Amino acid sequence: MKHKDGKPGLPGDKSSRVVPMSIMFVVLCGFSFYLGGIFCSERNKFDTQIVARDVQPPKDSAVNALQIKPIKFPECSSDYQDYTPCTDPRIWKKYGLHRLTFMERHCPPIYERKECLVPPPDGYKSPIKWPQSRNECWYRNVPYNWINKQKSNQNWLRKEGEKFIFPGGGTMFPRGVSAYVDLMQDLIPEMKDGTVRTAIDTGCGVASWGGDLLDRGILTVSLAPRDNHEAQVQFALERGIPAILGIISTQRLPFPSNSFDMAHCSRCLIPWTEFGGIYLLEIHRILRPGGFWILSGPPVNYENRWRGWNTTVEEQRSDYEKLQELLTSMCFKLYSKKDDIAVWRKASDSSCYNQLANPDAYPPKCDDSLEPDSAWYTPLRPCVVVPKPKLKKSSLTSIGKWPERLHIAPERISDVHGGSASTFKHDDSKWKVRVKHYKKLLPALGSDKVRNVMDMNTAYGGFAAALVDDPLWAMNVVSSYAANTLAVVFDRGLIGSYHDWCEAFSTYPRTYDLLHLDSLFTAESHRCDMKYVLLEMDRILRPNGYAIIRESSYFVDAVATLAKGMRWSCRKEDTEYGIEKEKVGEGNMQEAVLLDKDALFILHREPIWDEDGDGGTASIRISLLNKLESVIWSLMTSEGRSEARLWLCSTIAGMSSVTSHHQRNSRRILLWFSNFAAGGGLEHRKGAKALSQFAFVNRDICWEELEWKGKHGQSPAMVATKPHYFLDLDVQRTVKNFLENVPEFWSSNEFAESLKDGEILFIDREFFLEYFVDLMYKEDSADVWDIINEFLIEESFSSLCHHLLIILGERELNNFLVLLCKLLNPRMEPKDFGNSSFLFEVILSKCSDCGSIDQMLLLNAFMNQGRQLLRLLRDEDGQEEHAKIKDIVSQICAIPSNANSLVPIFMKCFKTKTIKAIKWLGIQSWVLYYRLSEDCQTPESWESLFIDNGIGFHTSNKYELLHHDDLSEGSGSDLDRKHRKKGKRRKRRRKNFDREDTYDNELPDFDTTNRMLGLQANAGSWLLCTDGYSLSWSSMSTQILMAYHVVEADLPEHLSKHCLSTWMKWVFANWE
């Protein structure tokens, strides 16, 4: 270094030493902070107290609640339909190929994150329900056909029409996965008695192994990396089988040590002996002491298989010997071996691990510098993680068996700060209460509508434990920055994963039905932007899925604001301790106004025929009604057509004219239905009540063939009485075998019971109807004849008729309706709107050309099944249609209403005289029902709706309910001469209105100048009034309930049918 004057600087010169010393000081300080940060971050991951969950928001949460601006999130482009942010193939080229590190998690920085909603693929449908989903899924939901094309000979899956079918095949189980697991159970008896509960399947394929184990009481995490053509994990989750994206490469799997009871690799192509056996060391870390590692495929059974592996016997022998040597060095012992399956068991004592202290041993024993449970972006280490000697009850031989271990405080809870047996017991009890409350708020929870569940911020897995008896599985997620409680979750026999919710979860979009989070934002909001957490929840949640967010009031409003921007429908509920809400409920229940039930009537405004005044808005209304019909039919054809068909059969069975013709006439019933007994039908369906009764009577022999469903502790007699246990029963496959084995069955009361329920017909429709007809006319069947007659006398005709109609084919049912039209009185009138089937009966009598069965399904749904149709909409599969219908109804409500709004519809009916015209009336009445049920939640909203529809209430004994025989006069109607005369007579009566005898059985036109009846009226606006003074709906509703003997839930249906009956009467009167 030169001095400024050209002379070399002296070593002791201060000016030359100040700057370097300062730089060194800064560098050393920075390096110290860096090392300290690493150390503290690792400790914080496992030492953070659970108390962090209970961070209190500001005391005055109502005032200081977090407020954010509304954001409307756009939809991502279609090429992001299977977007997995942290395992995105688009960015793989940025990372190295060594050990496939490019397939590990690589999350985008915050400035590259997508702030849009991941769309479903074209043609996406609501997933098939469990357990059927295990065997099939919609092709459009997972549109990856690579496996079907490339591995068709291995029977993984096959494409049939719009579905993928999973026959249970695989590379190593050509005879099916069940036979493969049966052999495995013979090798590992612990799989049968509840000792083995949790498992991991590395390189899972389409997860058929994990799916089969579910029936055997074993919960499996299926693991596979993200790829471009196989989508293994997506197939697994679509089937309802637990799975997660992941690969054993350079980082530990996101599970604690000593977690799984069993690990499995079926030709998973993982090079176990390469890189010093580091992949197998990771399996050793996550496997519980005494746990099993199962390998099928190369090099197992190389002696017989090497020719098919495109290798040499010497190479495979060498590979097997290397594998055996490596496993022995890790304290594994060969447990059993047969055919293509070899099983090794991890040592459960410390004697073997003591030998690893030898400096020359490989692999060496891990030191204590890195926590064995650290597994979030933690590098793999080439050493053996030795189980802690102090843990005596965590090995597979010591831990409790399933399901007892679920509710026993695990030994490792003592490693959690503040954890103890008492805190575990309290947590377990707390979540039982909470889940019970959740099921009241969300009836879908516990049903087949919810299969894949995630608890996003669990402590001990209490939420999942409380749901263990329901047909679902739960992924328990523990924050990588929270206390390490995931080991406790695994010790209970549940599954889970570490995760940091500032990043995307390792799964595909649309893979979970329900997300549950408890105080996640309270604990993590200082690190994670709430917006990105909710966007990730939207990505992994299925369309029509659910999210239960349990948060402090400080965050609730902000969550709701963001959720609405993602097009979620939100509602805020009280917790299970919501005392304030209960008090409000009690107060409301005490209010009641009682009036004379005979004094209450409902008045309806007749239309005034003036086309010129309302033609424009009426045409808009008709257009919207047609659009509404299209949406409803789309819902019924896609999700509810079978249910709609049951509604139609139920309606026909309840027809009064049919009943009177056939009541207690067994022979006439048989002749009526015998023509429909021959063609088509459902064959050999199992699970009908006749079979369950047979199995109950013969339960000793049936029990041997009944598949075990994990229903421990239940006797054969109890199981045999529950028909749904017999869905997979393979006792008597055909009805003929059924009859041959129990010939005396038909001379007992079981025949009548089976016939009464009608389910007997579902076993073999063709056989039973023919058998039924033949049996009735045999001379030696007097005992059966007596039973049938006794049944028909004791039971109504509709019960048998309903079930006989259900089993008819489409063409047969349509022909049956044509036949039925001819039997009905063509001059029937809608005089009784209280009978649910009468309106439909009238339509059939008027329209003998009933057309296709689809028209009848839709018409019946609108006219007689308003409540069921609304329930179908509220179902998760109908949420999309529900949103569309809500929009259409709001447009209908926006049309200016007056007394003549429906006039053009009636006039159109007069001109067309078709079912299409009647359908408009049915749709319009259902719109009224929909609004009464959905939109009107307050007395004020009910009153507004009545005003819009011209409905008024009046207490006068002079009038009957809507009993008009003709229409009022108007200039625009195209009525025939007969009705013009009626209009003139009515006009003359109006002049003599003061006389009481002139308006008996006649409802006069409303007139703003006439106040005699106490009706306050103007153009299209009718108030609720009684003898001159107004009543509020809260008072009036009680009177209606008493007057018509209906409960409050029936009011929308009662009022809408009331309107429909009146409209139809006006229409039919003009058709004659």
GIQUIHU-V234486 format. One line per field, one symbol per residue. phi: phi as a letter, one per 30 degrees, with the letter a starting at -180 (. if undefined). burial: + if it has 24 or more other C-alpha atoms within 12 Angstrom, else -. A space follows every 10 residues. Layout:
phi = ???
burial = ???
This chain:
phi = .cddcjcddd ecddddcdde dddddddddd dddddddddd dddddccddd eedceddeec dddcedcbdd bcddcddddc dcdbecbded ceddcdcehh ddcddbdddd dcddcbcddd deidbdeddd cdddcabddd dbdbcddddd bddcidabcb icbcccdjdl ecbddjdddd dedddddbed dccjdcbcbb cdidiciddd dddedciccc cdcaddbcbc hddddddddi ceaadladbc bdddbddhcc dabbbchdid ddcdhiiddd ddddddddei dcccbbjecd ideccdddch bcdddddddd dddddddddc icbdcaaahc cbbcbddccc dddddddded dbdddddcdb edddbchcdd bdacddeddd dcccdddcdd ddcdddccdd dddddddida ddddddddde dddddddedd dbeddjcddb ccbbcdadcc idddddcddc dbbbccccdd ccddcddded ddjcbaadac ddbdddaddh cbdbcbbbid dddcddccde eddddddddd ddeidbbccc bdddcedddd dddddcidcb bcbdddcddd dddddddddd dabcbdddcc bccbdddcdb dddbdddddd dddddddded ddddddddbb dddddddddd dddcdddddd dbeibddddd ddcddcccci jcchdcjdde dddedddcdd ddddcdddci ddicdedddd dceddcdcdc dbdbdddedd dbddddcbdd dddddddidd dddadddddd ddddddcddc cdddeddddd ddddcddddd eedddddddd dddddddddd edddddcdbd dbddddcddd ddddddbddd iddddddddd dddbbedddd dddddddcdd dddddedddd dddddecadc dceddddddd ddhbdeddde ddddddeddd dddcdccbed ddddddddci cbbacbddbc dhcdcbcdda dcdccddedd dddddddddd dcddddddcd ibcdddbdcc cdciccbbdi bcddbbhjbd bddddddddd eddchbdddd eedddddedd dddddddddd dd
burial = ---------- ---------- ---------- ---------- -+-+++++++ -++---+--- -----+---- --+------- +++++++++- -+-------- +++++++--- --++++++++ +--+++++++ +-++++++++ +++++-++-- ---++++++- --++++++++ +++--+++-+ +-+++-++-+ ++-+++++++ ++++++++++ ++++++++++ +++++++--+ ++++++++++ ++++++++++ ++++++++++ ++++++++-+ ++---+++++ ++++++++++ ++++++++++ ++-------- -----+--++ --++-+++++ +++++++-++ ++++++++++ -++--+---- -+++++---- ++++++++++ ++++++++-- +-+++++-++ +++-++++++ +++-++--+- ---+--++-- ++-++--+-- -+-+++-+++ ++++++++++ ++++++++-- ++++++++++ ++++++++++ ++++++++++ ++++++++++ ++++++++++ +++++---++ ++++++++++ ++++++++++ ++++++++++ +++-++++-- ----+----- ---------- --------++ ++++++++++ +--+--++-+ ++-++++++- ++++++--++ +-++++++++ +++++++++- -+++++--++ -+++-++--- +--+++++++ ++++++++-- -++--+-+-- -----+--++ +-+-++++++ +++++--+-- ----++---+ ++++++++++ +++++++++- +++-++---- ---++-+++- ++--++++++ ++++++++++ -+++++++-+ +-++---+++ ++++-+++++ ++++++++-+ --++++++++ ++++++++++ ++++++++++ +++-++-++- -++-++++++ ++++++++++ --++++++++ ++++++++++ ++++------ -+++++++++ ++++++--+- ++++++++++ --+++---+- --+--+---+ --+-----+- -++++++--- --+++++--+ ++++++---- ++++++++++ ++++------ ++++++++++ ++++++++++ +-
